[in-house]
Amino acid sequence: MGCLFANLAGKSADRFFSALDDYENVVGGMTAYMMPSIYYAAPEVYIYDLAVEVAWQRKGVGRRLIEELKSFCKGHGCKFVFVQADLADQHAIDFYRSTGGIQEDVVHFDYQL
């Protein structure tokens, strides 16, 4: 399995990563957003979405995507990578913990427009 990085949006801060099987079929993907920090001189990165095809889950694909993102971010001087998981999604919470994520207790607010 390989990983492919693409900045498909040109100069946008969006970053797209794809996990490819041996035949170069996409089996997983991740979208992250690099943004300036108001706390640090270095940018921060928010994982917006991470998905892996069911047949490829629990085979290291998601973990590899996270590692590729962390490597990319270190190379670009980023300070933090963060992601949000719903409290009801125990699978996601367990996954992010297993990849070295540190859970914070925060309350998230949405504004319907």
Biopython code that builds the backbone (N, CA, C, O; Angstrom):
import numpy as np
from Bio.PDB.StructureBuilder import StructureBuilder

atoms = [
    (1, "MET", "N", (0.833, -1.169, 0.000)),
    (1, "MET", "CA", (0.000, 0.000, 0.000)),
    (1, "MET", "C", (0.880, 1.235, 0.000)),
    (1, "MET", "O", (1.867, 1.318, 0.731)),
    (2, "GLY", "N", (0.507, 2.182, -0.824)),
    (2, "GLY", "CA", (1.234, 3.441, -0.870)),
    (2, "GLY", "C", (0.320, 4.585, -0.499)),
    (2, "GLY", "O", (-0.900, 4.434, -0.442)),
    (3, "CYS", "N", (0.924, 5.733, -0.246)),
    (3, "CYS", "CA", (0.162, 6.943, 0.046)),
    (3, "CYS", "C", (0.501, 7.989, -0.995)),
    (3, "CYS", "O", (1.635, 8.076, -1.465)),
    (4, "LEU", "N", (-0.474, 8.761, -1.341)),
    (4, "LEU", "CA", (-0.311, 9.817, -2.321)),
    (4, "LEU", "C", (-0.806, 11.104, -1.706)),
    (4, "LEU", "O", (-1.912, 11.146, -1.167)),
    (5, "PHE", "N", (-0.008, 12.156, -1.778)),
    (5, "PHE", "CA", (-0.420, 13.472, -1.294)),
    (5, "PHE", "C", (-0.740, 14.332, -2.490)),
    (5, "PHE", "O", (-0.040, 14.284, -3.502)),
    (6, "ALA", "N", (-1.792, 15.119, -2.381)),
    (6, "ALA", "CA", (-2.115, 16.067, -3.449)),
    (6, "ALA", "C", (-2.710, 17.323, -2.849)),
    (6, "ALA", "O", (-3.502, 17.258, -1.909)),
    (7, "ASN", "N", (-2.337, 18.440, -3.382)),
    (7, "ASN", "CA", (-2.969, 19.710, -3.055)),
    (7, "ASN", "C", (-3.847, 20.029, -4.253)),
    (7, "ASN", "O", (-3.455, 20.795, -5.133)),
    (8, "LEU", "N", (-5.029, 19.442, -4.284)),
    (8, "LEU", "CA", (-5.899, 19.517, -5.451)),
    (8, "LEU", "C", (-6.526, 20.884, -5.646)),
    (8, "LEU", "O", (-7.052, 21.181, -6.718)),
    (9, "ALA", "N", (-6.474, 21.709, -4.628)),
    (9, "ALA", "CA", (-7.155, 22.994, -4.704)),
    (9, "ALA", "C", (-6.191, 24.142, -5.018)),
    (9, "ALA", "O", (-6.486, 25.294, -4.701)),
    (10, "GLY", "N", (-5.063, 23.849, -5.627)),
    (10, "GLY", "CA", (-4.137, 24.906, -5.989)),
    (10, "GLY", "C", (-3.462, 25.523, -4.782)),
    (10, "GLY", "O", (-2.734, 24.835, -4.068)),
    (11, "LYS", "N", (-3.688, 26.810, -4.536)),
    (11, "LYS", "CA", (-3.054, 27.512, -3.429)),
    (11, "LYS", "C", (-3.841, 27.384, -2.137)),
    (11, "LYS", "O", (-3.473, 28.000, -1.136)),
    (12, "SER", "N", (-4.880, 26.626, -2.129)),
    (12, "SER", "CA", (-5.713, 26.446, -0.943)),
    (12, "SER", "C", (-4.926, 25.795, 0.185)),
    (12, "SER", "O", (-3.895, 25.164, -0.046)),
    (13, "ALA", "N", (-5.419, 25.956, 1.400)),
    (13, "ALA", "CA", (-4.801, 25.332, 2.564)),
    (13, "ALA", "C", (-5.283, 23.898, 2.752)),
    (13, "ALA", "O", (-4.835, 23.221, 3.677)),
    (14, "ASP", "N", (-6.178, 23.424, 1.905)),
    (14, "ASP", "CA", (-6.645, 22.041, 1.996)),
    (14, "ASP", "C", (-5.559, 21.097, 1.511)),
    (14, "ASP", "O", (-4.866, 21.373, 0.533)),
    (15, "ARG", "N", (-5.424, 19.980, 2.210)),
    (15, "ARG", "CA", (-4.463, 18.947, 1.836)),
    (15, "ARG", "C", (-5.218, 17.632, 1.725)),
    (15, "ARG", "O", (-6.032, 17.303, 2.588)),
    (16, "PHE", "N", (-4.948, 16.881, 0.664)),
    (16, "PHE", "CA", (-5.635, 15.618, 0.414)),
    (16, "PHE", "C", (-4.606, 14.497, 0.363)),
    (16, "PHE", "O", (-3.587, 14.609, -0.319)),
    (17, "PHE", "N", (-4.874, 13.429, 1.081)),
    (17, "PHE", "CA", (-4.011, 12.262, 1.089)),
    (17, "PHE", "C", (-4.855, 11.060, 0.674)),
    (17, "PHE", "O", (-5.993, 10.914, 1.120)),
    (18, "SER", "N", (-4.304, 10.207, -0.173)),
    (18, "SER", "CA", (-4.996, 8.990, -0.591)),
    (18, "SER", "C", (-4.122, 7.785, -0.296)),
    (18, "SER", "O", (-2.903, 7.833, -0.460)),
    (19, "ALA", "N", (-4.749, 6.713, 0.136)),
    (19, "ALA", "CA", (-4.064, 5.435, 0.321)),
    (19, "ALA", "C", (-4.400, 4.572, -0.887)),
    (19, "ALA", "O", (-5.565, 4.416, -1.250)),
    (20, "LEU", "N", (-3.369, 4.019, -1.499)),
    (20, "LEU", "CA", (-3.539, 3.233, -2.713)),
    (20, "LEU", "C", (-3.148, 1.781, -2.481)),
    (20, "LEU", "O", (-2.192, 1.492, -1.762)),
    (21, "ASP", "N", (-3.895, 0.874, -3.094)),
    (21, "ASP", "CA", (-3.496, -0.535, -3.015)),
    (21, "ASP", "C", (-2.384, -0.792, -4.038)),
    (21, "ASP", "O", (-1.906, 0.145, -4.678)),
    (22, "ASP", "N", (-1.978, -2.035, -4.195)),
    (22, "ASP", "CA", (-0.888, -2.378, -5.109)),
    (22, "ASP", "C", (-1.221, -2.099, -6.571)),
    (22, "ASP", "O", (-0.319, -2.024, -7.405)),
    (23, "TYR", "N", (-2.506, -1.944, -6.891)),
    (23, "TYR", "CA", (-2.943, -1.661, -8.254)),
    (23, "TYR", "C", (-3.287, -0.183, -8.445)),
    (23, "TYR", "O", (-3.873, 0.205, -9.455)),
    (24, "GLU", "N", (-2.914, 0.629, -7.463)),
    (24, "GLU", "CA", (-3.140, 2.069, -7.454)),
    (24, "GLU", "C", (-4.618, 2.453, -7.397)),
    (24, "GLU", "O", (-5.005, 3.521, -7.871)),
    (25, "ASN", "N", (-5.443, 1.575, -6.814)),
    (25, "ASN", "CA", (-6.832, 1.906, -6.524)),
    (25, "ASN", "C", (-6.884, 2.615, -5.181)),
    (25, "ASN", "O", (-6.183, 2.225, -4.247)),
    (26, "VAL", "N", (-7.696, 3.638, -5.076)),
    (26, "VAL", "CA", (-7.843, 4.360, -3.813)),
    (26, "VAL", "C", (-8.637, 3.495, -2.838)),
    (26, "VAL", "O", (-9.751, 3.071, -3.145)),
    (27, "VAL", "N", (-8.059, 3.233, -1.653)),
    (27, "VAL", "CA", (-8.729, 2.432, -0.630)),
    (27, "VAL", "C", (-8.991, 3.230, 0.638)),
    (27, "VAL", "O", (-9.658, 2.752, 1.556)),
    (28, "GLY", "N", (-8.462, 4.455, 0.685)),
    (28, "GLY", "CA", (-8.689, 5.326, 1.836)),
    (28, "GLY", "C", (-8.270, 6.734, 1.494)),
    (28, "GLY", "O", (-7.526, 6.967, 0.542)),
    (29, "GLY", "N", (-8.755, 7.667, 2.281)),
    (29, "GLY", "CA", (-8.386, 9.047, 2.028)),
    (29, "GLY", "C", (-8.562, 9.914, 3.256)),
    (29, "GLY", "O", (-9.275, 9.568, 4.197)),
    (30, "MET", "N", (-7.891, 11.048, 3.218)),
    (30, "MET", "CA", (-7.962, 11.983, 4.334)),
    (30, "MET", "C", (-7.883, 13.397, 3.775)),
    (30, "MET", "O", (-7.120, 13.676, 2.850)),
    (31, "THR", "N", (-8.682, 14.277, 4.353)),
    (31, "THR", "CA", (-8.644, 15.693, 4.030)),
    (31, "THR", "C", (-8.237, 16.434, 5.283)),
    (31, "THR", "O", (-8.808, 16.223, 6.353)),
    (32, "ALA", "N", (-7.255, 17.297, 5.152)),
    (32, "ALA", "CA", (-6.787, 18.090, 6.282)),
    (32, "ALA", "C", (-6.685, 19.546, 5.848)),
    (32, "ALA", "O", (-6.521, 19.845, 4.665)),
    (33, "TYR", "N", (-6.784, 20.434, 6.809)),
    (33, "TYR", "CA", (-6.743, 21.859, 6.532)),
    (33, "TYR", "C", (-5.624, 22.502, 7.338)),
    (33, "TYR", "O", (-5.620, 22.433, 8.567)),
    (34, "MET", "N", (-4.683, 23.123, 6.655)),
    (34, "MET", "CA", (-3.575, 23.805, 7.310)),
    (34, "MET", "C", (-3.972, 25.257, 7.530)),
    (34, "MET", "O", (-4.381, 25.947, 6.597)),
    (35, "MET", "N", (-3.847, 25.716, 8.775)),
    (35, "MET", "CA", (-4.258, 27.089, 9.067)),
    (35, "MET", "C", (-3.254, 27.786, 9.969)),
    (35, "MET", "O", (-2.571, 27.152, 10.772)),
    (36, "PRO", "N", (-3.178, 29.096, 9.823)),
    (36, "PRO", "CA", (-2.286, 29.840, 10.713)),
    (36, "PRO", "C", (-2.799, 29.756, 12.144)),
    (36, "PRO", "O", (-4.007, 29.695, 12.377)),
    (37, "SER", "N", (-1.892, 29.755, 13.079)),
    (37, "SER", "CA", (-2.253, 29.704, 14.493)),
    (37, "SER", "C", (-2.210, 31.104, 15.089)),
    (37, "SER", "O", (-1.359, 31.917, 14.729)),
    (38, "ILE", "N", (-3.122, 31.372, 15.990)),
    (38, "ILE", "CA", (-3.065, 32.641, 16.711)),
    (38, "ILE", "C", (-2.212, 32.503, 17.973)),
    (38, "ILE", "O", (-1.922, 33.494, 18.644)),
    (39, "TYR", "N", (-1.813, 31.271, 18.292)),
    (39, "TYR", "CA", (-1.024, 31.009, 19.493)),
    (39, "TYR", "C", (0.455, 30.771, 19.195)),
    (39, "TYR", "O", (1.304, 31.035, 20.046)),
    (40, "TYR", "N", (0.768, 30.282, 18.016)),
    (40, "TYR", "CA", (2.135, 29.898, 17.669)),
    (40, "TYR", "C", (2.511, 30.501, 16.310)),
    (40, "TYR", "O", (1.645, 30.822, 15.497)),
    (41, "ALA", "N", (3.796, 30.643, 16.087)),
    (41, "ALA", "CA", (4.266, 31.135, 14.792)),
    (41, "ALA", "C", (4.044, 30.080, 13.704)),
    (41, "ALA", "O", (3.888, 30.422, 12.532)),
    (42, "ALA", "N", (4.030, 28.808, 14.087)),
    (42, "ALA", "CA", (3.861, 27.712, 13.136)),
    (42, "ALA", "C", (2.368, 27.428, 12.914)),
    (42, "ALA", "O", (1.557, 27.652, 13.812)),
    (43, "PRO", "N", (2.007, 26.938, 11.728)),
    (43, "PRO", "CA", (0.599, 26.614, 11.464)),
    (43, "PRO", "C", (0.143, 25.368, 12.223)),
    (43, "PRO", "O", (0.954, 24.573, 12.699)),
    (44, "GLU", "N", (-1.170, 25.224, 12.320)),
    (44, "GLU", "CA", (-1.798, 24.037, 12.895)),
    (44, "GLU", "C", (-2.580, 23.341, 11.786)),
    (44, "GLU", "O", (-2.934, 23.966, 10.786)),
    (45, "VAL", "N", (-2.848, 22.053, 11.961)),
    (45, "VAL", "CA", (-3.553, 21.284, 10.942)),
    (45, "VAL", "C", (-4.746, 20.573, 11.566)),
    (45, "VAL", "O", (-4.623, 19.914, 12.599)),
    (46, "TYR", "N", (-5.893, 20.714, 10.927)),
    (46, "TYR", "CA", (-7.132, 20.070, 11.369)),
    (46, "TYR", "C", (-7.476, 18.953, 10.391)),
    (46, "TYR", "O", (-7.596, 19.192, 9.189)),
    (47, "ILE", "N", (-7.633, 17.738, 10.901)),
    (47, "ILE", "CA", (-8.084, 16.622, 10.067)),
    (47, "ILE", "C", (-9.595, 16.760, 9.927)),
    (47, "ILE", "O", (-10.343, 16.611, 10.893)),
    (48, "TYR", "N", (-10.017, 17.044, 8.721)),
    (48, "TYR", "CA", (-11.431, 17.266, 8.461)),
    (48, "TYR", "C", (-12.167, 15.944, 8.253)),
    (48, "TYR", "O", (-13.298, 15.779, 8.709)),
    (49, "ASP", "N", (-11.530, 15.021, 7.576)),
    (49, "ASP", "CA", (-12.193, 13.747, 7.282)),
    (49, "ASP", "C", (-11.140, 12.682, 7.027)),
    (49, "ASP", "O", (-10.109, 12.946, 6.408)),
    (50, "LEU", "N", (-11.409, 11.480, 7.506)),
    (50, "LEU", "CA", (-10.556, 10.328, 7.246)),
    (50, "LEU", "C", (-11.489, 9.139, 7.039)),
    (50, "LEU", "O", (-12.338, 8.854, 7.883)),
    (51, "ALA", "N", (-11.330, 8.454, 5.924)),
    (51, "ALA", "CA", (-12.195, 7.312, 5.623)),
    (51, "ALA", "C", (-11.384, 6.218, 4.941)),
    (51, "ALA", "O", (-10.477, 6.489, 4.154)),
    (52, "VAL", "N", (-11.734, 4.980, 5.262)),
    (52, "VAL", "CA", (-11.076, 3.810, 4.672)),
    (52, "VAL", "C", (-12.177, 2.842, 4.240)),
    (52, "VAL", "O", (-13.132, 2.598, 4.978)),
    (53, "GLU", "N", (-12.027, 2.294, 3.032)),
    (53, "GLU", "CA", (-13.007, 1.311, 2.560)),
    (53, "GLU", "C", (-13.110, 0.170, 3.572)),
    (53, "GLU", "O", (-12.113, -0.232, 4.172)),
    (54, "VAL", "N", (-14.319, -0.341, 3.754)),
    (54, "VAL", "CA", (-14.589, -1.370, 4.762)),
    (54, "VAL", "C", (-13.644, -2.563, 4.620)),
    (54, "VAL", "O", (-13.128, -3.058, 5.622)),
    (55, "ALA", "N", (-13.411, -3.026, 3.408)),
    (55, "ALA", "CA", (-12.541, -4.186, 3.193)),
    (55, "ALA", "C", (-11.099, -3.918, 3.611)),
    (55, "ALA", "O", (-10.339, -4.864, 3.816)),
    (56, "TRP", "N", (-10.710, -2.667, 3.743)),
    (56, "TRP", "CA", (-9.337, -2.301, 4.092)),
    (56, "TRP", "C", (-9.197, -1.807, 5.524)),
    (56, "TRP", "O", (-8.095, -1.485, 5.967)),
    (57, "GLN", "N", (-10.301, -1.747, 6.244)),
    (57, "GLN", "CA", (-10.230, -1.293, 7.627)),
    (57, "GLN", "C", (-9.512, -2.320, 8.495)),
    (57, "GLN", "O", (-9.547, -3.520, 8.226)),
    (58, "ARG", "N", (-8.860, -1.817, 9.545)),
    (58, "ARG", "CA", (-8.100, -2.635, 10.486)),
    (58, "ARG", "C", (-6.903, -3.336, 9.841)),
    (58, "ARG", "O", (-6.465, -4.395, 10.290)),
    (59, "LYS", "N", (-6.383, -2.710, 8.768)),
    (59, "LYS", "CA", (-5.196, -3.238, 8.090)),
    (59, "LYS", "C", (-4.081, -2.199, 8.049)),
    (59, "LYS", "O", (-3.119, -2.350, 7.295)),
    (60, "GLY", "N", (-4.205, -1.150, 8.853)),
    (60, "GLY", "CA", (-3.153, -0.152, 8.938)),
    (60, "GLY", "C", (-3.271, 1.014, 7.977)),
    (60, "GLY", "O", (-2.402, 1.886, 7.954)),
    (61, "VAL", "N", (-4.327, 1.044, 7.185)),
    (61, "VAL", "CA", (-4.473, 2.114, 6.198)),
    (61, "VAL", "C", (-4.677, 3.467, 6.877)),
    (61, "VAL", "O", (-3.991, 4.433, 6.542)),
    (62, "GLY", "N", (-5.598, 3.548, 7.814)),
    (62, "GLY", "CA", (-5.844, 4.800, 8.526)),
    (62, "GLY", "C", (-4.620, 5.247, 9.302)),
    (62, "GLY", "O", (-4.286, 6.432, 9.317)),
    (63, "ARG", "N", (-3.961, 4.318, 9.936)),
    (63, "ARG", "CA", (-2.736, 4.619, 10.694)),
    (63, "ARG", "C", (-1.667, 5.177, 9.751)),
    (63, "ARG", "O", (-0.969, 6.129, 10.101)),
    (64, "ARG", "N", (-1.538, 4.597, 8.571)),
    (64, "ARG", "CA", (-0.543, 5.073, 7.594)),
    (64, "ARG", "C", (-0.893, 6.484, 7.126)),
    (64, "ARG", "O", (-0.001, 7.316, 6.955)),
    (65, "LEU", "N", (-2.168, 6.760, 6.919)),
    (65, "LEU", "CA", (-2.572, 8.110, 6.525)),
    (65, "LEU", "C", (-2.207, 9.128, 7.605)),
    (65, "LEU", "O", (-1.705, 10.210, 7.302)),
    (66, "ILE", "N", (-2.458, 8.779, 8.855)),
    (66, "ILE", "CA", (-2.105, 9.661, 9.974)),
    (66, "ILE", "C", (-0.591, 9.887, 10.004)),
    (66, "ILE", "O", (-0.137, 11.019, 10.172)),
    (67, "GLU", "N", (0.184, 8.823, 9.845)),
    (67, "GLU", "CA", (1.646, 8.948, 9.868)),
    (67, "GLU", "C", (2.150, 9.812, 8.718)),
    (67, "GLU", "O", (3.060, 10.620, 8.904)),
    (68, "GLU", "N", (1.571, 9.651, 7.537)),
    (68, "GLU", "CA", (1.962, 10.471, 6.390)),
    (68, "GLU", "C", (1.645, 11.943, 6.648)),
    (68, "GLU", "O", (2.441, 12.822, 6.317)),
    (69, "LEU", "N", (0.488, 12.206, 7.235)),
    (69, "LEU", "CA", (0.126, 13.583, 7.551)),
    (69, "LEU", "C", (1.092, 14.169, 8.576)),
    (69, "LEU", "O", (1.555, 15.299, 8.418)),
    (70, "LYS", "N", (1.396, 13.413, 9.618)),
    (70, "LYS", "CA", (2.323, 13.899, 10.644)),
    (70, "LYS", "C", (3.694, 14.197, 10.040)),
    (70, "LYS", "O", (4.311, 15.209, 10.374)),
    (71, "SER", "N", (4.165, 13.341, 9.172)),
    (71, "SER", "CA", (5.447, 13.560, 8.509)),
    (71, "SER", "C", (5.399, 14.814, 7.634)),
    (71, "SER", "O", (6.319, 15.632, 7.663)),
    (72, "PHE", "N", (4.341, 14.956, 6.870)),
    (72, "PHE", "CA", (4.156, 16.135, 6.027)),
    (72, "PHE", "C", (4.165, 17.395, 6.890)),
    (72, "PHE", "O", (4.821, 18.380, 6.554)),
    (73, "CYS", "N", (3.443, 17.357, 7.989)),
    (73, "CYS", "CA", (3.324, 18.523, 8.868)),
    (73, "CYS", "C", (4.654, 18.888, 9.517)),
    (73, "CYS", "O", (5.001, 20.066, 9.606)),
    (74, "LYS", "N", (5.391, 17.894, 9.966)),
    (74, "LYS", "CA", (6.711, 18.166, 10.542)),
    (74, "LYS", "C", (7.602, 18.845, 9.515)),
    (74, "LYS", "O", (8.347, 19.768, 9.843)),
    (75, "GLY", "N", (7.525, 18.390, 8.280)),
    (75, "GLY", "CA", (8.327, 18.968, 7.207)),
    (75, "GLY", "C", (7.929, 20.383, 6.841)),
    (75, "GLY", "O", (8.706, 21.109, 6.222)),
    (76, "HIS", "N", (6.729, 20.778, 7.217)),
    (76, "HIS", "CA", (6.241, 22.130, 6.923)),
    (76, "HIS", "C", (6.185, 22.999, 8.178)),
    (76, "HIS", "O", (5.575, 24.069, 8.170)),
    (77, "GLY", "N", (6.823, 22.536, 9.257)),
    (77, "GLY", "CA", (6.936, 23.338, 10.464)),
    (77, "GLY", "C", (5.654, 23.521, 11.258)),
    (77, "GLY", "O", (5.540, 24.471, 12.032)),
    (78, "CYS", "N", (4.693, 22.633, 11.080)),
    (78, "CYS", "CA", (3.428, 22.748, 11.808)),
    (78, "CYS", "C", (3.633, 22.427, 13.285)),
    (78, "CYS", "O", (4.512, 21.642, 13.639)),
    (79, "LYS", "N", (2.828, 23.030, 14.132)),
    (79, "LYS", "CA", (2.953, 22.855, 15.580)),
    (79, "LYS", "C", (2.072, 21.712, 16.087)),
    (79, "LYS", "O", (2.514, 20.904, 16.904)),
    (80, "PHE", "N", (0.830, 21.641, 15.606)),
    (80, "PHE", "CA", (-0.129, 20.637, 16.078)),
    (80, "PHE", "C", (-0.975, 20.111, 14.932)),
    (80, "PHE", "O", (-1.228, 20.806, 13.948)),
    (81, "VAL", "N", (-1.403, 18.869, 15.087)),
    (81, "VAL", "CA", (-2.452, 18.286, 14.255)),
    (81, "VAL", "C", (-3.572, 17.932, 15.205)),
    (81, "VAL", "O", (-3.334, 17.345, 16.261)),
    (82, "PHE", "N", (-4.794, 18.283, 14.840)),
    (82, "PHE", "CA", (-5.908, 17.919, 15.704)),
    (82, "PHE", "C", (-7.088, 17.432, 14.880)),
    (82, "PHE", "O", (-7.214, 17.731, 13.692)),
    (83, "VAL", "N", (-7.958, 16.665, 15.554)),
    (83, "VAL", "CA", (-9.113, 16.054, 14.908)),
    (83, "VAL", "C", (-10.240, 15.983, 15.922)),
    (83, "VAL", "O", (-10.004, 15.943, 17.129)),
    (84, "GLN", "N", (-11.434, 15.968, 15.434)),
    (84, "GLN", "CA", (-12.631, 15.889, 16.277)),
    (84, "GLN", "C", (-13.296, 14.535, 16.068)),
    (84, "GLN", "O", (-13.377, 14.047, 14.941)),
    (85, "ALA", "N", (-13.768, 13.934, 17.142)),
    (85, "ALA", "CA", (-14.519, 12.680, 17.052)),
    (85, "ALA", "C", (-15.756, 12.815, 17.934)),
    (85, "ALA", "O", (-15.681, 13.336, 19.046)),
    (86, "ASP", "N", (-16.883, 12.347, 17.434)),
    (86, "ASP", "CA", (-18.119, 12.390, 18.220)),
    (86, "ASP", "C", (-18.022, 11.419, 19.393)),
    (86, "ASP", "O", (-17.470, 10.327, 19.260)),
    (87, "LEU", "N", (-18.561, 11.822, 20.537)),
    (87, "LEU", "CA", (-18.530, 10.964, 21.725)),
    (87, "LEU", "C", (-19.184, 9.614, 21.473)),
    (87, "LEU", "O", (-18.788, 8.611, 22.066)),
    (88, "ALA", "N", (-20.173, 9.585, 20.604)),
    (88, "ALA", "CA", (-20.880, 8.337, 20.316)),
    (88, "ALA", "C", (-20.091, 7.415, 19.382)),
    (88, "ALA", "O", (-20.448, 6.247, 19.229)),
    (89, "ASP", "N", (-19.040, 7.914, 18.765)),
    (89, "ASP", "CA", (-18.257, 7.124, 17.809)),
    (89, "ASP", "C", (-17.034, 6.525, 18.500)),
    (89, "ASP", "O", (-15.912, 6.997, 18.316)),
    (90, "GLN", "N", (-17.261, 5.489, 19.288)),
    (90, "GLN", "CA", (-16.190, 4.865, 20.067)),
    (90, "GLN", "C", (-15.090, 4.303, 19.179)),
    (90, "GLN", "O", (-13.917, 4.324, 19.552)),
    (91, "HIS", "N", (-15.465, 3.800, 18.000)),
    (91, "HIS", "CA", (-14.463, 3.262, 17.070)),
    (91, "HIS", "C", (-13.463, 4.357, 16.682)),
    (91, "HIS", "O", (-12.256, 4.116, 16.681)),
    (92, "ALA", "N", (-13.950, 5.550, 16.355)),
    (92, "ALA", "CA", (-13.066, 6.658, 15.992)),
    (92, "ALA", "C", (-12.209, 7.082, 17.182)),
    (92, "ALA", "O", (-11.011, 7.323, 17.033)),
    (93, "ILE", "N", (-12.813, 7.171, 18.346)),
    (93, "ILE", "CA", (-12.072, 7.564, 19.555)),
    (93, "ILE", "C", (-10.951, 6.560, 19.830)),
    (93, "ILE", "O", (-9.817, 6.950, 20.107)),
    (94, "ASP", "N", (-11.269, 5.276, 19.753)),
    (94, "ASP", "CA", (-10.253, 4.239, 19.971)),
    (94, "ASP", "C", (-9.144, 4.327, 18.920)),
    (94, "ASP", "O", (-7.965, 4.173, 19.239)),
    (95, "PHE", "N", (-9.528, 4.577, 17.670)),
    (95, "PHE", "CA", (-8.545, 4.682, 16.594)),
    (95, "PHE", "C", (-7.583, 5.842, 16.840)),
    (95, "PHE", "O", (-6.367, 5.663, 16.769)),
    (96, "TYR", "N", (-8.113, 7.019, 17.125)),
    (96, "TYR", "CA", (-7.239, 8.179, 17.318)),
    (96, "TYR", "C", (-6.347, 8.017, 18.552)),
    (96, "TYR", "O", (-5.202, 8.468, 18.551)),
    (97, "ARG", "N", (-6.861, 7.382, 19.590)),
    (97, "ARG", "CA", (-6.010, 7.077, 20.754)),
    (97, "ARG", "C", (-4.875, 6.135, 20.358)),
    (97, "ARG", "O", (-3.730, 6.331, 20.763)),
    (98, "SER", "N", (-5.198, 5.117, 19.566)),
    (98, "SER", "CA", (-4.200, 4.118, 19.187)),
    (98, "SER", "C", (-3.115, 4.691, 18.278)),
    (98, "SER", "O", (-2.036, 4.111, 18.165)),
    (99, "THR", "N", (-3.391, 5.822, 17.632)),
    (99, "THR", "CA", (-2.400, 6.439, 16.761)),
    (99, "THR", "C", (-1.632, 7.550, 17.474)),
    (99, "THR", "O", (-0.915, 8.320, 16.835)),
    (100, "GLY", "N", (-1.781, 7.633, 18.794)),
    (100, "GLY", "CA", (-1.026, 8.590, 19.584)),
    (100, "GLY", "C", (-1.743, 9.889, 19.879)),
    (100, "GLY", "O", (-1.162, 10.800, 20.468)),
    (101, "GLY", "N", (-2.995, 9.984, 19.478)),
    (101, "GLY", "CA", (-3.764, 11.195, 19.773)),
    (101, "GLY", "C", (-4.043, 11.309, 21.261)),
    (101, "GLY", "O", (-4.272, 10.305, 21.935)),
    (102, "ILE", "N", (-4.023, 12.519, 21.767)),
    (102, "ILE", "CA", (-4.299, 12.785, 23.177)),
    (102, "ILE", "C", (-5.663, 13.443, 23.276)),
    (102, "ILE", "O", (-5.881, 14.519, 22.720)),
    (103, "GLN", "N", (-6.571, 12.803, 23.976)),
    (103, "GLN", "CA", (-7.941, 13.291, 24.088)),
    (103, "GLN", "C", (-8.012, 14.535, 24.964)),
    (103, "GLN", "O", (-7.383, 14.599, 26.020)),
    (104, "GLU", "N", (-8.781, 15.517, 24.519)),
    (104, "GLU", "CA", (-9.074, 16.708, 25.304)),
    (104, "GLU", "C", (-10.574, 16.738, 25.557)),
    (104, "GLU", "O", (-11.361, 16.332, 24.701)),
    (105, "ASP", "N", (-10.964, 17.210, 26.714)),
    (105, "ASP", "CA", (-12.383, 17.353, 27.011)),
    (105, "ASP", "C", (-12.809, 18.772, 26.668)),
    (105, "ASP", "O", (-12.492, 19.724, 27.381)),
    (106, "VAL", "N", (-13.528, 18.892, 25.572)),
    (106, "VAL", "CA", (-14.007, 20.196, 25.112)),
    (106, "VAL", "C", (-15.477, 20.063, 24.745)),
    (106, "VAL", "O", (-15.990, 18.957, 24.574)),
    (107, "VAL", "N", (-16.131, 21.177, 24.629)),
    (107, "VAL", "CA", (-17.527, 21.212, 24.165)),
    (107, "VAL", "C", (-17.516, 21.929, 22.834)),
    (107, "VAL", "O", (-16.958, 23.020, 22.716)),
    (108, "HIS", "N", (-18.120, 21.333, 21.848)),
    (108, "HIS", "CA", (-18.163, 21.856, 20.493)),
    (108, "HIS", "C", (-19.521, 22.500, 20.260)),
    (108, "HIS", "O", (-20.545, 21.916, 20.613)),
    (109, "PHE", "N", (-19.551, 23.680, 19.679)),
    (109, "PHE", "CA", (-20.811, 24.369, 19.380)),
    (109, "PHE", "C", (-20.936, 24.571, 17.885)),
    (109, "PHE", "O", (-19.968, 24.954, 17.227)),
    (110, "ASP", "N", (-22.106, 24.320, 17.345)),
    (110, "ASP", "CA", (-22.428, 24.597, 15.940)),
    (110, "ASP", "C", (-23.449, 25.721, 15.898)),
    (110, "ASP", "O", (-24.289, 25.843, 16.789)),
    (111, "TYR", "N", (-23.373, 26.531, 14.872)),
    (111, "TYR", "CA", (-24.381, 27.561, 14.622)),
    (111, "TYR", "C", (-25.051, 27.235, 13.307)),
    (111, "TYR", "O", (-24.399, 27.224, 12.262)),
    (112, "GLN", "N", (-26.327, 26.973, 13.345)),
    (112, "GLN", "CA", (-27.100, 26.708, 12.135)),
    (112, "GLN", "C", (-27.369, 28.031, 11.423)),
    (112, "GLN", "O", (-27.887, 28.965, 12.035)),
    (113, "LEU", "N", (-27.029, 28.120, 10.163)),
    (113, "LEU", "CA", (-27.234, 29.354, 9.400)),
    (113, "LEU", "C", (-28.276, 29.157, 8.323)),
    (113, "LEU", "O", (-28.579, 30.091, 7.580)),
]
sb = StructureBuilder()
sb.init_structure("model")
sb.init_model(0)
sb.init_chain("A")
sb.init_seg("    ")
for serial, (resi, resn, name, xyz) in enumerate(atoms, 1):
    if name == "N":
        sb.init_residue(resn, " ", resi, " ")
    sb.init_atom(name, np.array(xyz, "f"), 0.0, 1.0, " ", f" {name:<3s}", serial, name[0])
structure = sb.get_structure()
